[in-house]
């Protein structure tokens, strides 16, 4: 009982108060919830029958002036080392309350209430303590020093607008015990009322504008208590999660993967089983976590890049994450764990985790818990992290933070790319500090750098040096600082943030209504002085952009409305076929009056549609600009690059490697320095370029030119008068080019010509067009060839509804895959589960992607990997109920150096490069070549082209073996089908098509002629022989000695007795 003895009262008044309090201690019979109307509103919720309670404590709560009310105290298990039983209870209040706690197992000698910032000191009397709580808060009460038998009290704010159970958009779970799982679709709210307990899990996948709200408890979820995958605009508020996860197999209170705009508030999590994390975030952005209470069996907060969970793959960067006003107390592992998991095979060597903010957090390190860990492993680059007002109470670790670039010993796939720009402000640590706080990097281009501790206190003492804080500063760690409060923070290295590209610029746009002079095309022309406008003031008008092909949308959209200070209501949807639409942004209740509005989401789509659903009076549907942010193919990656000047340690290749931790720099501060990349052959540039300069906040002047031949240059971007100080600058243009050059014409004061990355965006090359496809099962009328015919209206379909069917494409020869694959499923809105494998010989297979637990319902799915292979196989391991395995379209993205066909003379106009294969008119058109439209052609030495004036390889034919800038010699604009063949067999110096490779055209080659072509005497160990050719190889010069006739590929000439024994060859064509 809490009695305020600070004031004298009359005897009569004291008797009255005591009598009132005695009466108020009698139990109150509760239904649900019980509300006491006083100066403070107080709601308590009886637990349902069948849920285990903990009788260690009796807890009562009182609104000042109101009666005392009993709280039901739930039991939870903590600390996997001891599996201790502990207690929690909850209620709602909108003001101060008094609390009485009675221990039913003995007297109370000491009691500590955390977080200490609340300043709560209980009054103890025997086995009872009393204290006041000033309003909503989450606290933990440690009695008699036993941190495994705490009492946690959750004073929730009163819900001002609980949803109606009869609302059609609400899945209402009232008080009671429920044993089932729940799925929350787009636009719906799952409300778990106080006094409700759900034994099961919650799934929020592929959803937009979905919510999980309430005051109830999720109990014994088998793995993920709440799963949020591939979703946007998700809210989780007020929920308690208790005892989740599988024994020795891990689990999560909340798992957030490939999602955006997720808000988690007033959330509590308990676990004790092995590897049971609290909130884990994978490849997601704009996630805000506030007022989070965690007592977990593994990391309380984990922020990662990519990861594959038994076939459920998360992939991409992680950015803009905040954790505020929280109490973290894991019994095992880390309170905060950043890094660890990523994908080092991504362009540039990995993914990025950037812009993280942690503030007003209390950490209690006890039992087997560790310290805050900020690490770059698996190719990760961790950039811009802020810790502010962090309080750490340490009972076991003797250290409190690590900042590392390394390869994780337990999980690591590769070393990280670095940690940059970390500012730790007002961190206070209490403990032995007997361990070592490590900070180190890996290599000169894998640094841990620009880490500043401001007003760091260890046991009350401000730390102004590494030694004073027991820090070990290792190799490749630079600019590590310890400063007093308010001191100058040294400027960090300006590593650029990931910046998506507007992939809608200049693409075909349509609308259901347009005003004269304000067409749909004005909505995405990049000109903010022109606009699209509907033809009347009605709502429901829509505008759609066709991106040209399914594209990865990584940054959502941006709309610039006609009017400022006006709230437009709208929704944004995506589609792969302009028929079936998926809701991505729901702002049908929008109140934001900003003229420019950003809506972040992820997905793969060809079409993006915005529909104006609500307008203010006298306002019409109209906007100046609509952008779609994505990541088009970077044609520069892995290409040959040169520069007129390069500083030692900053070579030209650093300027196009897609790694924001490495840069190219000229060797002096002069202007006029240039960098040129060779794209290998003429490429179609669709979205211009992006340059990430070495400095932020400084204006570089430059120009960008393109060329077909590296001699004649066309100016595409003129920024010689540039005043833009943005570090990352996008320049939009289109065209066809083999060479792209950037020249620095002006520099900021003291700067040198230097940038982190220069990208050229264009169409990826699909290696599957015209290639042979097979399948283990095919439905009549839906053969394997439909899967890569370039026609998305046809599909390969298996003959039954079983899983496990596979489809294989033969690329014709060993090909370099640079961009993974893209599959379009026959059905939209359903889950296909699958794997992708590659093989050099159709016998030995390597698994590239495993999505056997895939929960992404996007009809088109991109899967990134790189490698060299000839065969690619997709196996459909799981099919939706009632459907068969099948694919509408399957693409493999890579590089080829095959012939390039141009629509104009002298290699001008649209250019399309084709790989080995036979192309009918339909397949030519699918690749982008119109009928009778070829006017010039570039043929590399390794290829032969046979062109036909009739479809189906009929009519007059021309064999072309060299470049032709003017097809006017009888075949200009006359080609309707094409065969692209190897110029001849290819000879390799090593087994399995390794080492130096030389392709020879038909003819007779003596030893001298072989050597002139680049083949050493007795230097052939494997050979590829296209079906069109026959090779007769001789052991001696002059076509003498032992001979072997070779008509097919041979990866190991030793198996046929002729390894390194060939001194002359005769090649004949079978055509």
VEXVEXDO-261056 format. One record per residue (C-alpha): x, y, z; residue in one letter. Coordinates in steps of 0.02 Angstrom, whole numbers, plus 50000, padded with zeros to 5 digits. Each point is the difference from the previous one (the first is absolute). Example, Ala and Ser with C-alpha at 12.3 -4.5 7.8 and 13.67 -1.06 7.14 Angstrom:
506154977550390A/500695017249967S/
This chain:
500005000050000X/500675017049951X/499675013650127X/500665017649980X/500695004750171X/500735016649947X/498565010650071X/499135000750170X/498144996150000X/498645000550133X/499684983950093X/498244998649928X/500635002549823X/501364987050025X/498744987250063X/498895003749850X/501444997749877X/500564983750080X/498214993450001X/499795004649817X/501614991449950X/499584984250098X/498324999149914X/500805003249830X/501164985250018X/498584987549989X/500064990949830X/498915007249865X/498984987949895X/500475003849819X/499254996049833X/500915008849859X/500695012649999X/499705009050163X/500105018849988X/500115011850146X/499465017849968X/501075011950101X/501235013749962X/500984985749919X/499164987549884X/500534982350047X/499584984249902X/500464982650060X/499734983849904X/499664983150081X/500994985649925X/498994986549912X/499794982950075X/501294987349944X/501515011850000X/501384996650127X/500135013350134X/501465003350117X/499575000950185X/501675006950060X/499275017550015X/498335007650036X/499835016649910X/498715013750020X/499875016849915X/499035015550048X/499555016049912X/500175014150126X/498325001950084X/499374983549930X/499894982350067X/501444987649996X/499864987149863X/500874983249985X/501054995849848X/500134982549932X/501854995549995X/500564989549852X/501414987550004X/501435000349876X/501644990749985X/501675009149986X/501854995949993X/500304984349899X/501394995250119X/498814998150147X/498265000549917X/499425010850144X/498185004650025X/499645018350015X/498485011449999X/499165014149904X/498375009550012X/499215014049900X/498685013550007X/499555016549916X/500125017250074X/500015018049942X/500755007150159X/500884996050163X/499614984050095X/500504992050164X/500634982150001X/500074987150140X/501044984249981X/499974985950127X/501254985949994X/499174983350035X/501664990950025X/500775010250138X/500485017250059X/500715013549890X/501715006150053X/500465010149845X/499135005349843X/500715008649846X/498865007249867X/500695002249824X/500245009849892X/500805011350129X/499545015149896X/498234998850066X/500675004050174X/498854987850090X/500514994750176X/498774988350087X/499515000750183X/500254982750077X/499034993050147X/500294981550034X/499454990349848X/499145015049917X/500675014749902X/499065015149935X/500475013249873X/499245011949875X/500115000249811X/499805017149920X/499084993449847X/500244987449859X/501684991150010X/500794982850002X/501014995250153X/500884985050074X/500034997050188X/501474989950066X/499674993150175X/501384994750117X/501295000549860X/499194985849904X/500015005249817X/499254983449947X/498425002850099X/499525017849958X/498295007849991X/499735010149841X/498585012549995X/499345007449838X/499005015850023X/499285002649826X/499235016249943X/498114999749989X/499464996149823X/499005015349948X/499194991749849X/499864981250016X/499234992649843X/498244993549993X/499814981049999X/498735002149859X/501145010149886X/500214989749839X/501835005149990X/500384993750175X/500424982350053X/499455001750180X/500674988050132X/499065003350161X/500464994250176X/500284981350009X/501214986249950X/500214995949815X/501054986449920X/500275004749819X/501085010049880X/499435016449923X/500365007649829X/499815018849982X/499725005649819X/500125017349925X/498885013350074X/499544989350152X/500325001950186X/500234985450118X/499465006350171X/500494989250149X/499015007050145X/500625000750178X/499644983550084X/500234990449836X/501354986849979X/500404992349831X/500974983749994X/500715001349826X/500855012049881X/499555015349898X/500445001749816X/500045016849910X/500734995549831X/499815008749832X/498885012850085X/499775018849993X/499245010750137X/499744985850123X/500025001250190X/500214988850153X/499365009650150X/499324997450174X/500524995550175X/499954981149994X/501304986250002X/500694988649864X/500564983950084X/501064985249944X/500195005049818X/500954985649920X/501335010749912X/499565017949954X/498715008050113X/499705013949874X/500664998549823X/500075015249885X/500664995749828X/499915009449834X/498835012950075X/499785018850016X/499135011850123X/499904987750144X/499595004850180X/500264989250155X/499495007750166X/499674994750178X/500274981249983X/500894988250121X/500874984749928X/500394986150122X/501044984149981X/500214998349812X/501184989749892X/500464981949976X/501164991150120X/501785000849934X/499375006949834X/499765018450036X/498585012249977X/499515018249996X/498795011350091X/499895010449841X/500854995449837X/500045014349872X/500644995249827X/500045009749837X/498735012250070X/499835018850013X/499155012750114X/499774988750149X/499545007850169X/500204989950160X/499445008550161X/499734994850181X/500524982249961X/500594987050126X/500904983749968X/500484985250109X/500984984749946X/501264987850071X/500274986649868X/501614999149901X/500185013049861X/498375008750040X/500315018049948X/498855014550038X/499765011249848X/501044995649847X/500055010949845X/500604993449831X/500215010149840X/498695012750052X/499885018850016X/499075013350098X/499694989350154X/499625009450161X/500024990850167X/499455009550155X/499684995250180X/500614982249980X/500234988850152X/501044984549965X/500554985550106X/500574987549871X/500954983849976X/501125007949869X/500265017149921X/498705012750056X/500225010349840X/500874993549844X/500205010049840X/500644990149851X/500165000249812X/499594984449898X/499674982750069X/499224983749945X/498914991250128X/499774982549937X/499415006049831X/499235016650051X/501215012649926X/500205018150054X/501085010749887X/500475018349988X/500645014950099X/499395005150172X/499785018450041X/499145013150107X/499714989950159X/499635007950170X/499864992550173X/499455011950138X/499425000250182X/500304981650029X/500594987950135X/501084985649936X/500524985750113X/500434984249904X/500564985350105X/501094994049856X/500895008849856X/499895018549959X/498815013950049X/500375008049830X/500794990249858X/500335008849835X/500804991549851X/500454981549997X/498934994249854X/500115005949820X/500344994249823X/501815002649943X/499564994849821X/499015015949968X/500695013449883X/501435009250082X/500294985650119X/498495001250112X/498555009750072X/499865015650107X/499275003250172X/499855018750024X/499185013950100X/499654991650168X/499455009750154X/499924993350178X/499465011950138X/499425000050181X/500334981550027X/500354990850163X/501014983949986X/500144987550141X/501424987649967X/499784984650108X/500094981049996X/500724995549829X/499645016449914X/501365008749902X/500325017849943X/499455011149858X/500764993449840X/500265010449843X/500874989149872X/500234999149812X/500094982249938X/499364991349842X/500485014449886X/498985012550101X/500395018450005X/499295007950159X/499845018849980X/499345014150112X/499484993150169X/499465010750147X/499874995050184X/499315013550117X/499594998950186X/500404981750028X/500084993350179X/500854983350030X/499974990450163X/501234985649986X/500054985250120X/501004987549899X/500895005449841X/501265013050055X/499835009149833X/498645008949906X/500345002349813X/500974993449851X/500205008149828X/500804988249875X/500294996249818X/500284981349996X/499324983049949X/498834993050131X/500734983850064X/498334991650024X/498975005949851X/501145009949886X/500084997549812X/501325013249968X/500835015250078X/499015016150006X/500385015649899X/500125011650149X/499195010350137X/499905018949979X/499305015050093X/499494994150173X/499575013050132X/499694994150178X/499365014250109X/499584999650186X/500304981550028X/500154995750185X/500714983350054X/500004992850176X/500964983950029X/501724992550019X/500615004949825X/501284986450024X/499854993849822X/500585008649842X/498905010249883X/500704995949828X/500065011349848X/500904994049844X/499904998249812X/500604987349875X/500995008349861X/500405016649918X/498344999649905X/499054991250139X/500165012950138X/499145003350163X/500075018950000X/499285016350065X/499374993850168X/499725013350133X/499534997850183X/499325016250072X/499735001350188X/500274981450026X/499964996150186X/500694984450081X/499474998650181X/499665018650001X/501665005349925X/500075008649830X/501104990049880X/501175010949896X/501184986649937X/499954982149941X/500984993850150X/498855008850124X/498544990149931X/500964983849980X/499885000649810X/501174990549885X/500215009349835X/500644987149875X/500655000349824X/499095009249861X/498985010250124X/500205018649972X/499305016350065X/499404992450165X/499605014150120X/499535003050183X/499365017450037X/499115009350139X/498195005349991X/499785013549869X/501704996949924X/500305001249814X/499604983749911X/501334996849866X/499274999749826X/499734982249939X/500434993349829X/498535004049886X/499584982549942X/498445002349893X/498314993150045X/499144987849884X/499025010549877X/498694991949887X/499645006149824X/498395006649925X/499564985649884X/498385008349943X/500825014949915X/499455001249819X/499074983550000X/498294997949919X/498635007250110X/498114999049983X/498545007050098X/498124997650003X/499755018849978X/501095014149936X/499745018549981X/500495008049835X/501825005150007X/500324989850157X/500254982249935X/500494984750099X/501785001349931X/500255016450096X/499884990250163X/501684991549979X/501005010649880X/501175006450135X/499395017749973X/499195007650153X/499255014249899X/498864988149903X/498654989250077X/498674987149970X/498255005250045X/498344990749991X/498615007949899X/498835003150147X/499975001350190X/499364982550032X/500904987450109X/500534982849940X/501105006049857X/501554989849971X/501705001749916X/501094985149951X/501814998449945X/500684985149903X/501804996950053X/500274989849841X/500394983650088X/499884993450178X/501185010450106X/500634999250179X/499185014250098X/501075003150153X/499555017750053X/498155001649964X/499315015749920X/499985018950011X/498585011149942X/500075018949982X/498205006150004X/499375015449910X/499605009150161X/500925002550164X/499095000250168X/498704988349928X/499634982350058X/499784988349852X/499344982750042X/500664985949893X/500594982349982X/501444992249902X/499934982949920X/501194989449897X/499754986749867X/501024989149884X/498644998649868X/498925015750016X/498564988750052X/500344993050174X/500445013750124X/500824999750172X/499715013850126X/501675007550055X/499545016750080X/498345004050084X/499795018650031X/498145000549975X/499905008950168X/501515011249968X/500105016450096X/501775004949947X/499955016849910X/501805000049936X/500125002649813X/501334986449982X/499614983350081X/501114984750008X/499324982650021X/501304986650027X/499644981949954X/500844985349916X/499444988549860X/500194994449821X/498815007249870X/499835006249824X/498535011750029X/499755012650140X/498325008750023X/499495014550112X/498145002850029X/499365016150078X/498644994650120X/499615016450087X/500125018649963X/499695016250089X/498705011749931X/500475007849831X/501554989049983X/500284988449853X/501074984449984X/501645007149936X/501874998650031X/501625006949929X/501064984750023X/499854981750047X/501574989950031X/500264981550027X/501644996050088X/500894983949960X/501644992049955X/500184997649812X/501414989449934X/501715008050021X/500864996549835X/501685006250065X/500254986650131X/501494989049960X/500435008949839X/501705006249940X/500355017650060X/501415012349969X/500435017350064X/501255013149946X/500655001250178X/499864989250155X/500685002250174X/500934985450077X/498744989450097X/498525007949910X/500004991949828X/498715002849864X/499154983350036X/499475006750171X/498935012749909X/498824986949925X/500054985750127X/498345004850085X/500895000150167X/499675016450092X/501504996750112X/501275001349858X/500335014549881X/500955005449846X/501055015650013X/501075009349877X/501805002550049X/499915019050016X/498805014350026X/499885005149817X/498385000649904X/499704990949837X/500324982650066X/498904986549926X/499454982050028X/499364989049859X/499144983250007X/499844987249861X/498324991150011X/500664986049889X/498805003249858X/498665012449956X/498725000750140X/498325008550015X/500105013350137X/498275002750073X/500225010050160X/501595009949977X/501365000250132X/500325002550185X/501595006950077X/500414999950187X/501325013350031X/501364999050130X/499325015050097X/498285004350061X/499395017949998X/501185005349861X/499625003649817X/501004990749868X/499885005549818X/500034986549867X/499384993449834X/499514982649941X/500264993849822X/499654983749908X/500794991649851X/499854984649891X/501834999349952X/500965009450137X/500425013249869X/498445009549956X/499135006750155X/498235006550031X/499665011950145X/498594993250108X/500145009950162X/500695017650015X/500265005050181X/501505011049970X/499065013450095X/499334988450134X/499575007650170X/499164984650075X/500914994950160X/499154983050018X/501274986350022X/499034988049889X/499375007049835X/498904991649872X/500055005549819X/498624993149891X/500234996549814X/499754985949877X/501004993549853X/501114986249935X/501844999550037X/501484988950034X/501075013050087X/499485012550135X/501175013750060X/499875012350144X/501155015150001X/500225011050155X/500025017949937X/499935009250166X/500394996150182X/499565006250174X/501395009050089X/501364987950054X/499174984949919X/500684988049870X/499054991349862X/499354985050097X/498434989850025X/499424984350087X/498974993349859X/499455003549822X/498544989649936X/499214998549828X/498224993549998X/499284989849859X/499084984749944X/500694983450063X/500374986449874X/498874984850007X/501054984749959X/498524988049980X/499185006949843X/500084987649857X/500804986650109X/499464982050018X/498914996350152X/499454983350070X/498914994350144X/499684983750092X/498135002149972X/498965010549880X/498155002449975X/499374998249823X/500055017049919X/501155007250134X/501734993649954X/501665004650080X/500405011849856X/498605011650059X/501015004050155X/501305010349907X/499175005149838X/499875018350050X/498114998949996X/499285001950175X/498274994749940X/500644982249979X/500634988650137X/500864983750034X/498834989850110X/500374983050077X/498794985949963X/499424997850181X/499835009850162X/501494992050087X/501475009750066X/501784996149950X/499875002949813X/501485008349916X/500325010449845X/501735001949923X/500705012349873X/501604996549904X/500905016549970X/500974991649860X/501725002750074X/500805005550162X/499295017350035X/500405013450128X/498485003250111X/500115017350076X/498225003850056X/499214983750055X/498284995149938X/498225006349984X/498494988750001X/498215004649959X/498774987650070X/498414995249907X/498925006050144X/500045016050102X/499705001750186X/500534982450047X/501564992250073X/501154989449892X/501444991650090X/501554996049900X/501874997749981X/501195005849864X/501544989949953X/501365001349868X/501104987449913X/501404999949871X/499514982949933X/498174996550046X/500644986850121X/500875008550145X/498905013450077X/500355014350120X/498595007350104X/499945018949973X/498365004850083X/498914990850124X/498255006850024X/499144984250059X/499105010150134X/499685015149890X/498555010850061X/500145013749869X/498445000549891X/500685012249870X/499704992549829X/501715005249936X/501484996150113X/501825004749976X/501394989750077X/501765006649996X/501544989449981X/501534999649889X/501034986349922X/500494991049841X/498914985949936X/499164992249849X/498414992750075X/498775008250119X/498644990150086X/498495005850098X/499134986950107X/498275004050065X/500024991750171X/498285006050055X/498485005649902X/498425009150054X/498514988850033X/499154995349838X/501415006149889X/501404991649904X/501835004249993X/500335012149859X/500835016149942X/499375013549883X/501745006949971X/501744996250063X/501485011449970X/501834998150040X/500965016450002X/501805000549947X/501275006749879X/500284994649823X/501175006249867X/498964993749857X/499525009349841X/499135016850021X/498655005349878X/499655018649968X/498475008149924X/501025013449906X/501595000949898X/501695002250085X/499454991450160X/498715013250045X/498264999050074X/499304985850103X/501244985950031X/499654982250055X/501324986950038X/499554981749973X/500844984650069X/500204983249916X/498334993449942X/498704999349863X/498805014849998X/498364999549907X/499125016449962X/499004998750161X/501584996950101X/500895014449915X/498565011450043X/499994993750180X/501835004750009X/499635017349934X/500394998449813X/498595005149885X/499684990949836X/501055006449855X/500875012950109X/501864995450000X/501155012349912X/501704996550077X/500784986050101X/501514997050111X/500624981949998X/501374995050125X/501324987949938X/499254985550098X/498325000849911X/499184996849833X/498305006949952X/498864992349870X/498595012149958X/498414995449905X/498745011149911X/498604988150046X/499334994650169X/500454982750060X/501745000549919X/499305000149825X/500295009949841X/501635008249951X/501404998450128X/501605009650033X/501484993750102X/500825014450094X/501674997650088X/500605017850024X/499375017550036X/498895008349871X/499615018550029X/498815001149850X/498894985149959X/499485008649840X/500924986449904X/498384990849962X/499394996450175X/499615016650085X/498364999250096X/499674982649927X/500364988250143X/498574990050079X/500914985850089X/501774997250062X/501164986150051X/501435005250114X/501334986650003X/501704998050074X/501315004049870X/500714982950037X/500614988450137X/500855007350154X/501624992450065X/500495001550186X/501704997850081X/499304991650158X/498714986950045X/498175004950021X/500155014549879X/501225009550107X/501475011149961X/500335008649835X/498654997349868X/500175002249812X/498594998349872X/500474994749823X/498945001749844X/499874985849873X/501644996649913X/501654990750010X/501235005350135X/501814994450002X/501005001650160X/500635017249948X/498245005849961X/499354993350167X/501395009150091X/499645015949904X/498184998550059X/500604998050181X/500004981050024X/501644992550061X/500674983749934X/499274985650100X/499025013050099X/498204993949983X/499154991550149X/498155002749967X/498955005349851X/498265006149960X/499324994949830X/498355007649946X/498824988449907X/500355009249838X/501844994749996X/501174985049993X/501805000350061X/501354988049944X/501505001950114X/501754993249962X/501424995650116X/501295007049878X/500215015549897X/499415000049820X/498464989350036X/501014984350032X/500194987250137X/498574993550105X/498335008649966X/498415002050099X/498315005449932X/499075010950126X/498165004649976X/499465004850177X/500665008650155X/501404991550095X/500415007250173X/501474988250029X/501054995249849X/501014988350110X/498514988450009X/500124997449811X/501894998449995X/500415016449918X/500305012650139X/501395012349952X/500374989849843X/499275010549858X/501145008749875X/498845003449852X/498125000349970X/498735000149857X/498315008050035X/498544997349883X/498245007050002X/498524988149998X/498835013549935X/
